[in-house]
Amino acid sequence: MISKNLTAASSKPIILGILKQGSSYGYLIIKKIKEMSGGEIEWSDGMLYPVLQRMVKEGTIRSKWIVDDAGNTRPRKYYEITELGKKELLEEKKQWMKVHSVLGLLWDIEPSV
């Protein structure tokens, strides 16, 4: 299981990455993350929705309520990435790739004797 600190730090780029693939709603975002991580990252409603609300306020994503045309389900709040969010995702990617690069270098270094 991934630590809570790492999960929290990675929430924004993960959400933006998922929404870059297309609009989605909270439960489906949680499900996708769990599936993509092989069950190693598990988010709860209480963790996800405050992050989504903050990202809406920042303007990186937007939300809208959608009602199923067939009327089989209750209305769902869908989220989609904005142009600002796409720019933010590129910046997040650069930062995470730099961290990944540094960790890769550190973990491949032989210990000094």
N, CA, C and O atoms as a Tinker XYZ file with bonds, in Angstrom:
   452  protein
     1  N      0.839000   -1.183000    0.000000    73     2
     2  CA     0.000000    0.000000    0.000000    64     1     3
     3  C      0.887000    1.250000    0.000000    63     2     4     5
     4  O      1.870000    1.320000    0.738000    81     3
     5  N      0.543000    2.206000   -0.810000    73     3     6
     6  CA     1.290000    3.466000   -0.913000    64     5     7
     7  C      0.982000    4.324000    0.315000    63     6     8     9
     8  O     -0.160000    4.360000    0.776000    81     7
     9  N      1.986000    5.008000    0.842000    73     7    10
    10  CA     1.808000    5.834000    2.037000    64     9    11
    11  C      0.816000    6.972000    1.782000    63    10    12    13
    12  O      0.614000    7.402000    0.647000    81    11
    13  N      0.212000    7.440000    2.860000    73    11    14
    14  CA    -0.758000    8.537000    2.757000    64    13    15
    15  C     -0.097000    9.814000    2.240000    63    14    16    17
    16  O     -0.697000   10.558000    1.464000    81    15
    17  N      1.131000   10.064000    2.671000    73    15    18
    18  CA     1.828000   11.279000    2.223000    64    17    19
    19  C      2.085000   11.262000    0.724000    63    18    20    21
    20  O      1.869000   12.263000    0.041000    81    19
    21  N      2.542000   10.132000    0.217000    73    19    22
    22  CA     2.805000   10.032000   -1.221000    64    21    23
    23  C      1.500000   10.060000   -2.009000    63    22    24    25
    24  O      1.430000   10.650000   -3.087000    81    23
    25  N      0.479000    9.426000   -1.472000    73    23    26
    26  CA    -0.836000    9.448000   -2.116000    64    25    27
    27  C     -1.353000   10.883000   -2.221000    63    26    28    29
    28  O     -1.847000   11.296000   -3.270000    81    27
    29  N     -1.237000   11.635000   -1.133000    73    27    30
    30  CA    -1.706000   13.022000   -1.135000    64    29    31
    31  C     -0.901000   13.873000   -2.108000    63    30    32    33
    32  O     -1.467000   14.686000   -2.839000    81    31
    33  N      0.421000   13.689000   -2.121000    73    31    34
    34  CA     1.277000   14.487000   -2.998000    64    33    35
    35  C      1.016000   14.212000   -4.475000    63    34    36    37
    36  O      1.195000   15.092000   -5.316000    81    35
    37  N      0.600000   13.007000   -4.783000    73    35    38
    38  CA     0.399000   12.636000   -6.186000    64    37    39
    39  C     -1.041000   12.799000   -6.665000    63    38    40    41
    40  O     -1.339000   12.526000   -7.827000    81    39
    41  N     -1.924000   13.236000   -5.793000    73    39    42
    42  CA    -3.347000   13.286000   -6.152000    64    41    43
    43  C     -3.638000   14.214000   -7.331000    63    42    44    45
    44  O     -4.399000   13.848000   -8.227000    81    43
    45  N     -3.053000   15.393000   -7.343000    73    43    46
    46  CA    -3.345000   16.354000   -8.405000    64    45    47
    47  C     -2.907000   15.847000   -9.785000    63    46    48    49
    48  O     -3.715000   15.858000  -10.714000    81    47
    49  N     -1.647000   15.400000   -9.949000    73    47    50
    50  CA    -1.281000   14.925000  -11.286000    64    49    51
    51  C     -2.044000   13.674000  -11.708000    63    50    52    53
    52  O     -2.312000   13.480000  -12.893000    81    51
    53  N     -2.392000   12.834000  -10.754000    73    51    54
    54  CA    -3.165000   11.630000  -11.099000    64    53    55
    55  C     -4.554000   12.021000  -11.580000    63    54    56    57
    56  O     -5.020000   11.511000  -12.599000    81    55
    57  N     -5.218000   12.913000  -10.866000    73    55    58
    58  CA    -6.557000   13.353000  -11.266000    64    57    59
    59  C     -6.509000   14.029000  -12.632000    63    58    60    61
    60  O     -7.327000   13.736000  -13.504000    81    59
    61  N     -5.555000   14.930000  -12.814000    73    59    62
    62  CA    -5.440000   15.612000  -14.109000    64    61    63
    63  C     -5.177000   14.615000  -15.229000    63    62    64    65
    64  O     -5.733000   14.745000  -16.319000    81    63
    65  N     -4.337000   13.624000  -14.969000    73    63    66
    66  CA    -4.045000   12.611000  -15.977000    64    65    67
    67  C     -5.267000   11.794000  -16.353000    63    66    68    69
    68  O     -5.487000   11.497000  -17.527000    81    67
    69  N     -6.054000   11.433000  -15.361000    73    67    70
    70  CA    -7.292000   10.677000  -15.627000    64    69    71
    71  C     -8.265000   11.529000  -16.432000    63    70    72    73
    72  O     -8.860000   11.056000  -17.401000    81    71
    73  N     -8.424000   12.788000  -16.029000    73    71    74
    74  CA    -9.394000   13.650000  -16.712000    64    73    75
    75  C     -8.911000   14.072000  -18.095000    63    74    76    77
    76  O     -9.721000   14.469000  -18.932000    81    75
    77  N     -7.617000   13.994000  -18.349000    73    75    78
    78  CA    -7.123000   14.276000  -19.702000    64    77    79
    79  C     -7.630000   13.207000  -20.673000    63    78    80    81
    80  O     -7.773000   13.465000  -21.868000    81    79
    81  N     -7.899000   12.015000  -20.156000    73    79    82
    82  CA    -8.428000   10.923000  -20.976000    64    81    83
    83  C     -9.915000   11.101000  -21.276000    63    82    84    85
    84  O    -10.441000   10.484000  -22.202000    81    83
    85  N    -10.595000   11.948000  -20.490000    73    83    86
    86  CA   -12.021000   12.185000  -20.685000    64    85    87
    87  C    -12.693000   12.504000  -19.371000    63    86    88    89
    88  O    -12.136000   12.238000  -18.306000    81    87
    89  N    -13.888000   13.075000  -19.433000    73    87    90
    90  CA   -14.589000   13.460000  -18.209000    64    89    91
    91  C    -14.942000   12.219000  -17.395000    63    90    92    93
    92  O    -15.093000   11.123000  -17.935000    81    91
    93  N    -15.069000   12.419000  -16.085000    73    91    94
    94  CA   -15.356000   11.299000  -15.199000    64    93    95
    95  C    -16.020000   11.823000  -13.934000    63    94    96    97
    96  O    -16.031000   13.028000  -13.681000    81    95
    97  N    -16.568000   10.921000  -13.149000    73    95    98
    98  CA   -17.178000   11.281000  -11.869000    64    97    99
    99  C    -16.394000   10.619000  -10.741000    63    98   100   101
   100  O    -15.602000    9.707000  -10.980000    81    99
   101  N    -16.619000   11.078000   -9.516000    73    99   102
   102  CA   -15.814000   10.678000   -8.368000    64   101   103
   103  C    -15.601000    9.184000   -8.199000    63   102   104   105
   104  O    -14.461000    8.726000   -8.124000    81   103
   105  N    -16.683000    8.417000   -8.138000    73   103   106
   106  CA   -16.559000    6.979000   -7.914000    64   105   107
   107  C    -15.713000    6.323000   -9.002000    63   106   108   109
   108  O    -14.901000    5.446000   -8.709000    81   107
   109  N    -15.894000    6.734000  -10.238000    73   107   110
   110  CA   -15.141000    6.149000  -11.342000    64   109   111
   111  C    -13.659000    6.526000  -11.264000    63   110   112   113
   112  O    -12.797000    5.718000  -11.610000    81   111
   113  N    -13.360000    7.738000  -10.816000    73   111   114
   114  CA   -11.967000    8.152000  -10.623000    64   113   115
   115  C    -11.304000    7.255000   -9.580000    63   114   116   117
   116  O    -10.192000    6.771000   -9.789000    81   115
   117  N    -11.986000    7.035000   -8.461000    73   115   118
   118  CA   -11.467000    6.166000   -7.398000    64   117   119
   119  C    -11.226000    4.757000   -7.931000    63   118   120   121
   120  O    -10.198000    4.143000   -7.647000    81   119
   121  N    -12.172000    4.258000   -8.697000    73   119   122
   122  CA   -12.072000    2.912000   -9.257000    64   121   123
   123  C    -10.890000    2.801000  -10.227000    63   122   124   125
   124  O    -10.142000    1.824000  -10.192000    81   123
   125  N    -10.727000    3.819000  -11.099000    73   123   126
   126  CA    -9.627000    3.806000  -12.069000    64   125   127
   127  C     -8.271000    3.800000  -11.368000    63   126   128   129
   128  O     -7.363000    3.071000  -11.769000    81   127
   129  N     -8.138000    4.609000  -10.327000    73   127   130
   130  CA    -6.871000    4.689000   -9.599000    64   129   131
   131  C     -6.542000    3.347000   -8.964000    63   130   132   133
   132  O     -5.405000    2.881000   -9.034000    81   131
   133  N     -7.528000    2.736000   -8.353000    73   131   134
   134  CA    -7.314000    1.438000   -7.717000    64   133   135
   135  C     -6.905000    0.391000   -8.758000    63   134   136   137
   136  O     -5.980000   -0.388000   -8.529000    81   135
   137  N     -7.592000    0.377000   -9.891000    73   135   138
   138  CA    -7.273000   -0.582000  -10.951000    64   137   139
   139  C     -5.885000   -0.332000  -11.532000    63   138   140   141
   140  O     -5.107000   -1.271000  -11.702000    81   139
   141  N     -5.570000    0.920000  -11.838000    73   139   142
   142  CA    -4.292000    1.252000  -12.461000    64   141   143
   143  C     -3.111000    0.961000  -11.545000    63   142   144   145
   144  O     -2.014000    0.667000  -12.019000    81   143
   145  N     -3.331000    1.042000  -10.231000    73   143   146
   146  CA    -2.247000    0.807000   -9.274000    64   145   147
   147  C     -2.210000   -0.636000   -8.781000    63   146   148   149
   148  O     -1.423000   -0.972000   -7.896000    81   147
   149  N     -3.044000   -1.473000   -9.341000    73   147   150
   150  CA    -3.089000   -2.857000   -8.882000    64   149   151
   151  C     -3.527000   -2.961000   -7.433000    63   150   152   153
   152  O     -3.118000   -3.875000   -6.716000    81   151
   153  N     -4.362000   -2.021000   -7.002000    73   151   154
   154  CA    -4.867000   -2.018000   -5.634000    64   153   155
   155  C     -3.939000   -1.379000   -4.617000    63   154   156   157
   156  O     -4.254000   -1.354000   -3.427000    81   155
   157  N     -2.796000   -0.859000   -5.064000    73   155   158
   158  CA    -1.818000   -0.261000   -4.150000    64   157   159
   159  C     -2.210000    1.163000   -3.716000    63   158   160   161
   160  O     -1.808000    1.618000   -2.645000    81   159
   161  N     -2.984000    1.852000   -4.539000    73   159   162
   162  CA    -3.450000    3.198000   -4.183000    64   161   163
   163  C     -4.960000    3.119000   -4.026000    63   162   164   165
   164  O     -5.686000    2.831000   -4.978000    81   163
   165  N     -5.413000    3.377000   -2.816000    73   163   166
   166  CA    -6.847000    3.372000   -2.550000    64   165   167
   167  C     -7.252000    4.726000   -1.995000    63   166   168   169
   168  O     -6.769000    5.157000   -0.948000    81   167
   169  N     -8.135000    5.377000   -2.705000    73   167   170
   170  CA    -8.659000    6.661000   -2.266000    64   169   171
   171  C    -10.062000    6.468000   -1.739000    63   170   172   173
   172  O    -10.805000    5.602000   -2.201000    81   171
   173  N    -10.414000    7.291000   -0.763000    73   171   174
   174  CA   -11.777000    7.296000   -0.235000    64   173   175
   175  C    -12.490000    8.537000   -0.744000    63   174   176   177
   176  O    -11.861000    9.461000   -1.259000    81   175
   177  N    -13.806000    8.548000   -0.593000    73   175   178
   178  CA   -14.585000    9.746000   -0.946000    64   177   179
   179  C    -14.075000   10.951000   -0.165000    63   178   180   181
   180  O    -13.936000   12.046000   -0.711000    81   179
   181  N    -13.798000   10.734000    1.117000    73   179   182
   182  CA   -13.355000   11.820000    1.989000    64   181   183
   183  C    -12.015000   12.405000    1.596000    63   182   184   185
   184  O    -11.710000   13.546000    1.943000    81   183
   185  N    -11.217000   11.644000    0.879000    73   183   186
   186  CA    -9.940000   12.148000    0.404000    64   185   187
   187  C    -10.090000   12.824000   -0.950000    63   186   188   189
   188  O     -9.505000   13.881000   -1.188000    81   187
   189  N    -10.880000   12.213000   -1.845000    73   187   190
   190  CA   -10.984000   12.697000   -3.223000    64   189   191
   191  C    -11.768000   13.999000   -3.363000    63   190   192   193
   192  O    -11.291000   14.936000   -4.004000    81   191
   193  N    -12.951000   14.073000   -2.780000    73   191   194
   194  CA   -13.827000   15.215000   -3.059000    64   193   195
   195  C    -13.267000   16.566000   -2.621000    63   194   196   197
   196  O    -13.462000   17.548000   -3.337000    81   195
   197  N    -12.578000   16.665000   -1.480000    73   195   198
   198  CA   -11.952000   17.966000   -1.170000    64   197   199
   199  C    -10.899000   18.376000   -2.202000    63   198   200   201
   200  O    -10.759000   19.559000   -2.513000    81   199
   201  N    -10.159000   17.398000   -2.731000    73   199   202
   202  CA    -9.153000   17.704000   -3.761000    64   201   203
   203  C     -9.846000   18.180000   -5.032000    63   202   204   205
   204  O     -9.412000   19.154000   -5.648000    81   203
   205  N    -10.920000   17.500000   -5.428000    73   203   206
   206  CA   -11.680000   17.921000   -6.614000    64   205   207
   207  C    -12.227000   19.335000   -6.432000    63   206   208   209
   208  O    -12.151000   20.155000   -7.347000    81   207
   209  N    -12.777000   19.620000   -5.254000    73   207   210
   210  CA   -13.324000   20.964000   -4.989000    64   209   211
   211  C    -12.238000   22.023000   -5.073000    63   210   212   213
   212  O    -12.454000   23.095000   -5.639000    81   211
   213  N    -11.062000   21.726000   -4.509000    73   211   214
   214  CA    -9.955000   22.688000   -4.563000    64   213   215
   215  C     -9.513000   22.916000   -6.010000    63   214   216   217
   216  O     -9.219000   24.047000   -6.398000    81   215
   217  N     -9.467000   21.851000   -6.803000    73   215   218
   218  CA    -9.043000   21.975000   -8.192000    64   217   219
   219  C    -10.064000   22.754000   -9.021000    63   218   220   221
   220  O     -9.684000   23.482000   -9.938000    81   219
   221  N    -11.346000   22.612000   -8.712000    73   219   222
   222  CA   -12.376000   23.424000   -9.386000    64   221   223
   223  C    -12.141000   24.895000   -9.062000    63   222   224   225
   224  O    -12.193000   25.742000   -9.954000    81   223
   225  N    -11.882000   25.206000   -7.788000    73   223   226
   226  CA   -11.624000   26.596000   -7.387000    64   225   227
   227  C    -10.377000   27.154000   -8.066000    63   226   228   229
   228  O    -10.339000   28.333000   -8.419000    81   227
   229  N     -9.353000   26.313000   -8.251000    73   227   230
   230  CA    -8.116000   26.742000   -8.917000    64   229   231
   231  C     -8.323000   26.944000  -10.416000    63   230   232   233
   232  O     -7.557000   27.658000  -11.062000    81   231
   233  N     -9.361000   26.314000  -10.965000    73   231   234
   234  CA    -9.636000   26.427000  -12.393000    64   233   235
   235  C     -8.949000   25.373000  -13.249000    63   234   236   237
   236  O     -8.953000   25.474000  -14.475000    81   235
   237  N     -8.353000   24.352000  -12.611000    73   235   238
   238  CA    -7.692000   23.304000  -13.387000    64   237   239
   239  C     -8.676000   22.248000  -13.888000    63   238   240   241
   240  O     -8.394000   21.531000  -14.848000    81   239
   241  N     -9.826000   22.160000  -13.232000    73   239   242
   242  CA   -10.906000   21.284000  -13.694000    64   241   243
   243  C    -12.222000   22.035000  -13.538000    63   242   244   245
   244  O    -12.289000   23.037000  -12.826000    81   243
   245  N    -13.258000   21.555000  -14.198000    73   243   246
   246  CA   -14.607000   22.114000  -14.024000    64   245   247
   247  C    -15.559000   20.945000  -13.799000    63   246   248   249
   248  O    -15.263000   19.799000  -14.136000    81   247
   249  N    -16.697000   21.267000  -13.224000    73   247   250
   250  CA   -17.664000   20.216000  -12.939000    64   249   251
   251  C    -19.029000   20.592000  -13.490000    63   250   252   253
   252  O    -19.346000   21.766000  -13.680000    81   251
   253  N    -19.828000   19.558000  -13.742000    73   251   254
   254  CA   -21.217000   19.775000  -14.146000    64   253   255
   255  C    -22.015000   18.535000  -13.788000    63   254   256   257
   256  O    -21.513000   17.411000  -13.818000    81   255
   257  N    -23.268000   18.775000  -13.449000    73   255   258
   258  CA   -24.169000   17.682000  -13.118000    64   257   259
   259  C    -24.760000   17.124000  -14.404000    63   258   260   261
   260  O    -25.189000   17.875000  -15.280000    81   259
   261  N    -24.777000   15.802000  -14.509000    73   259   262
   262  CA   -25.348000   15.139000  -15.681000    64   261   263
   263  C    -26.362000   14.110000  -15.206000    63   262   264   265
   264  O    -26.097000   13.320000  -14.300000    81   263
   265  N    -27.519000   14.140000  -15.835000    73   263   266
   266  CA   -28.580000   13.183000  -15.536000    64   265   267
   267  C    -28.623000   12.165000  -16.668000    63   266   268   269
   268  O    -28.611000   12.527000  -17.844000    81   267
   269  N    -28.673000   10.908000  -16.305000    73   267   270
   270  CA   -28.787000    9.829000  -17.288000    64   269   271
   271  C    -30.087000   10.011000  -18.065000    63   270   272   273
   272  O    -31.158000   10.131000  -17.470000    81   271
   273  N    -29.994000   10.033000  -19.401000    73   271   274
   274  CA   -31.177000   10.232000  -20.246000    64   273   275
   275  C    -32.250000    9.180000  -20.008000    63   274   276   277
   276  O    -33.443000    9.467000  -20.098000    81   275
   277  N    -31.819000    7.959000  -19.702000    73   275   278
   278  CA   -32.783000    6.882000  -19.472000    64   277   279
   279  C    -33.421000    6.991000  -18.096000    63   278   280   281
   280  O    -34.401000    6.305000  -17.804000    81   279
   281  N    -32.867000    7.853000  -17.253000    73   279   282
   282  CA   -33.425000    8.049000  -15.922000    64   281   283
   283  C    -33.151000    6.895000  -14.974000    63   282   284   285
   284  O    -33.823000    6.759000  -13.952000    81   283
   285  N    -32.162000    6.054000  -15.305000    73   283   286
   286  CA   -31.877000    4.878000  -14.488000    64   285   287
   287  C    -30.993000    5.170000  -13.283000    63   286   288   289
   288  O    -30.940000    4.372000  -12.347000    81   287
   289  N    -30.306000    6.295000  -13.296000    73   287   290
   290  CA   -29.419000    6.623000  -12.187000    64   289   291
   291  C    -29.681000    8.043000  -11.726000    63   290   292   293
   292  O    -30.281000    8.849000  -12.436000    81   291
   293  N    -29.218000    8.328000  -10.526000    73   291   294
   294  CA   -29.359000    9.698000  -10.018000    64   293   295
   295  C    -28.341000   10.591000  -10.719000    63   294   296   297
   296  O    -27.396000   10.081000  -11.321000    81   295
   297  N    -28.509000   11.902000  -10.656000    73   295   298
   298  CA   -27.547000   12.809000  -11.296000    64   297   299
   299  C    -26.142000   12.599000  -10.731000    63   298   300   301
   300  O    -25.974000   12.332000   -9.541000    81   299
   301  N    -25.153000   12.722000  -11.587000    73   299   302
   302  CA   -23.757000   12.581000  -11.171000    64   301   303
   303  C    -23.003000   13.848000  -11.528000    63   302   304   305
   304  O    -23.258000   14.475000  -12.556000    81   303
   305  N    -22.075000   14.211000  -10.665000    73   303   306
   306  CA   -21.226000   15.365000  -10.937000    64   305   307
   307  C    -19.998000   14.869000  -11.696000    63   306   308   309
   308  O    -19.176000   14.123000  -11.164000    81   307
   309  N    -19.894000   15.302000  -12.948000    73   307   310
   310  CA   -18.760000   14.940000  -13.793000    64   309   311
   311  C    -17.727000   16.045000  -13.755000    63   310   312   313
   312  O    -18.060000   17.224000  -13.640000    81   311
   313  N    -16.473000   15.649000  -13.855000    73   311   314
   314  CA   -15.349000   16.578000  -13.847000    64   313   315
   315  C    -14.611000   16.452000  -15.174000    63   314   316   317
   316  O    -14.507000   15.367000  -15.747000    81   315
   317  N    -14.099000   17.590000  -15.651000    73   315   318
   318  CA   -13.291000   17.580000  -16.868000    64   317   319
   319  C    -12.144000   18.559000  -16.711000    63   318   320   321
   320  O    -12.242000   19.548000  -15.983000    81   319
   321  N    -11.064000   18.268000  -17.404000    73   319   322
   322  CA    -9.873000   19.106000  -17.324000    64   321   323
   323  C    -10.087000   20.370000  -18.167000    63   322   324   325
   324  O    -10.736000   20.327000  -19.213000    81   323
   325  N     -9.542000   21.478000  -17.705000    73   323   326
   326  CA    -9.611000   22.750000  -18.434000    64   325   327
   327  C     -8.286000   22.974000  -19.167000    63   326   328   329
   328  O     -7.343000   22.199000  -19.007000    81   327
   329  N     -8.224000   24.026000  -19.960000    73   327   330
   330  CA    -6.958000   24.374000  -20.623000    64   329   331
   331  C     -5.881000   24.670000  -19.580000    63   330   332   333
   332  O     -4.729000   24.266000  -19.738000    81   331
   333  N     -6.261000   25.376000  -18.517000    73   331   334
   334  CA    -5.315000   25.644000  -17.430000    64   333   335
   335  C     -4.851000   24.331000  -16.814000    63   334   336   337
   336  O     -3.675000   24.181000  -16.481000    81   335
   337  N     -5.763000   23.387000  -16.661000    73   335   338
   338  CA    -5.422000   22.078000  -16.120000    64   337   339
   339  C     -4.457000   21.319000  -16.995000    63   338   340   341
   340  O     -3.577000   20.620000  -16.492000    81   339
   341  N     -4.608000   21.445000  -18.304000    73   339   342
   342  CA    -3.681000   20.775000  -19.232000    64   341   343
   343  C     -2.279000   21.353000  -19.091000    63   342   344   345
   344  O     -1.294000   20.616000  -19.135000    81   343
   345  N     -2.186000   22.670000  -18.923000    73   343   346
   346  CA    -0.884000   23.303000  -18.712000    64   345   347
   347  C     -0.293000   22.869000  -17.377000    63   346   348   349
   348  O      0.901000   22.589000  -17.275000    81   347
   349  N     -1.134000   22.818000  -16.371000    73   347   350
   350  CA    -0.701000   22.394000  -15.039000    64   349   351
   351  C     -0.218000   20.939000  -15.074000    63   350   352   353
   352  O      0.764000   20.599000  -14.415000    81   351
   353  N     -0.895000   20.091000  -15.829000    73   351   354
   354  CA    -0.491000   18.689000  -15.958000    64   353   355
   355  C      0.904000   18.581000  -16.569000    63   354   356   357
   356  O      1.706000   17.761000  -16.122000    81   355
   357  N      1.204000   19.385000  -17.573000    73   355   358
   358  CA     2.548000   19.377000  -18.162000    64   357   359
   359  C      3.604000   19.779000  -17.136000    63   358   360   361
   360  O      4.681000   19.186000  -17.076000    81   359
   361  N      3.286000   20.790000  -16.334000    73   359   362
   362  CA     4.224000   21.237000  -15.296000    64   361   363
   363  C      4.399000   20.159000  -14.224000    63   362   364   365
   364  O      5.517000   19.891000  -13.784000    81   363
   365  N      3.307000   19.553000  -13.813000    73   363   366
   366  CA     3.371000   18.461000  -12.826000    64   365   367
   367  C      4.224000   17.319000  -13.371000    63   366   368   369
   368  O      5.041000   16.744000  -12.651000    81   367
   369  N      4.028000   16.997000  -14.645000    73   367   370
   370  CA     4.782000   15.912000  -15.258000    64   369   371
   371  C      6.274000   16.210000  -15.222000    63   370   372   373
   372  O      7.070000   15.332000  -14.888000    81   371
   373  N      6.663000   17.435000  -15.560000    73   371   374
   374  CA     8.076000   17.820000  -15.517000    64   373   375
   375  C      8.651000   17.620000  -14.111000    63   374   376   377
   376  O      9.738000   17.068000  -13.940000    81   375
   377  N      7.896000   18.084000  -13.111000    73   375   378
   378  CA     8.378000   17.990000  -11.736000    64   377   379
   379  C      8.498000   16.537000  -11.278000    63   378   380   381
   380  O      9.491000   16.156000  -10.659000    81   379
   381  N      7.482000   15.730000  -11.586000    73   379   382
   382  CA     7.525000   14.325000  -11.176000    64   381   383
   383  C      8.612000   13.564000  -11.920000    63   382   384   385
   384  O      9.235000   12.672000  -11.344000    81   383
   385  N      8.852000   13.889000  -13.166000    73   383   386
   386  CA     9.908000   13.222000  -13.921000    64   385   387
   387  C     11.287000   13.581000  -13.340000    63   386   388   389
   388  O     12.192000   12.747000  -13.322000    81   387
   389  N     11.437000   14.806000  -12.875000    73   387   390
   390  CA    12.698000   15.216000  -12.247000    64   389   391
   391  C     12.912000   14.444000  -10.952000    63   390   392   393
   392  O     14.010000   13.948000  -10.698000    81   391
   393  N     11.867000   14.338000  -10.131000    73   391   394
   394  CA    11.961000   13.572000   -8.888000    64   393   395
   395  C     12.289000   12.114000   -9.205000    63   394   396   397
   396  O     13.144000   11.513000   -8.554000    81   395
   397  N     11.618000   11.551000  -10.195000    73   395   398
   398  CA    11.862000   10.174000  -10.613000    64   397   399
   399  C     13.322000    9.997000  -11.041000    63   398   400   401
   400  O     13.960000    9.005000  -10.688000    81   399
   401  N     13.841000   10.952000  -11.794000    73   399   402
   402  CA    15.216000   10.901000  -12.270000    64   401   403
   403  C     16.211000   10.920000  -11.104000    63   402   404   405
   404  O     17.158000   10.135000  -11.078000    81   403
   405  N     15.994000   11.804000  -10.159000    73   403   406
   406  CA    16.889000   11.912000   -9.002000    64   405   407
   407  C     16.845000   10.626000   -8.177000    63   406   408   409
   408  O     17.886000   10.113000   -7.766000    81   407
   409  N     15.648000   10.110000   -7.937000    73   407   410
   410  CA    15.539000    8.871000   -7.166000    64   409   411
   411  C     16.212000    7.713000   -7.901000    63   410   412   413
   412  O     16.878000    6.885000   -7.280000    81   411
   413  N     16.042000    7.656000   -9.203000    73   411   414
   414  CA    16.698000    6.615000   -9.992000    64   413   415
   415  C     18.208000    6.672000   -9.852000    63   414   416   417
   416  O     18.863000    5.641000   -9.699000    81   415
   417  N     18.757000    7.869000   -9.903000    73   415   418
   418  CA    20.205000    8.035000   -9.728000    64   417   419
   419  C     20.646000    7.608000   -8.326000    63   418   420   421
   420  O     21.652000    6.918000   -8.163000    81   419
   421  N     19.887000    8.023000   -7.333000    73   419   422
   422  CA    20.257000    7.694000   -5.956000    64   421   423
   423  C     20.173000    6.202000   -5.680000    63   422   424   425
   424  O     21.035000    5.644000   -5.000000    81   423
   425  N     19.163000    5.566000   -6.192000    73   423   426
   426  CA    18.978000    4.160000   -5.894000    64   425   427
   427  C     19.941000    3.263000   -6.667000    63   426   428   429
   428  O     20.149000    2.111000   -6.288000    81   427
   429  N     20.530000    3.778000   -7.746000    73   427   430
   430  CA    21.495000    2.997000   -8.511000    64   429   431
   431  C     22.938000    3.228000   -8.072000    63   430   432   433
   432  O     23.856000    2.596000   -8.593000    81   431
   433  N     23.139000    4.132000   -7.115000    73   431   434
   434  CA    24.491000    4.444000   -6.643000    64   433   435
   435  C     24.943000    3.356000   -5.667000    63   434   436   437
   436  O     24.209000    2.969000   -4.758000    81   435
   437  N     26.148000    2.884000   -5.875000    73   435   438
   438  CA    26.735000    1.907000   -4.948000    64   437   439
   439  C     27.125000    2.641000   -3.655000    63   438   440   441
   440  O     27.645000    3.755000   -3.710000    81   439
   441  N     26.880000    2.028000   -2.513000    73   439   442
   442  CA    27.261000    2.689000   -1.249000    64   441   443
   443  C     28.775000    2.833000   -1.152000    63   442   444   445
   444  O     29.530000    1.953000   -1.567000    81   443
   445  N     29.194000    3.954000   -0.599000    73   443   446
   446  CA    30.638000    4.174000   -0.413000    64   445   447
   447  C     31.096000    3.442000    0.846000    63   446   448   449
   448  O     30.364000    3.331000    1.829000    81   447
   449  N     32.310000    2.957000    0.782000    73   447   450
   450  CA    32.835000    2.177000    1.915000    64   449   451
   451  C     33.857000    2.980000    2.661000    63   450   452
   452  O     34.417000    2.503000    3.648000    81   451
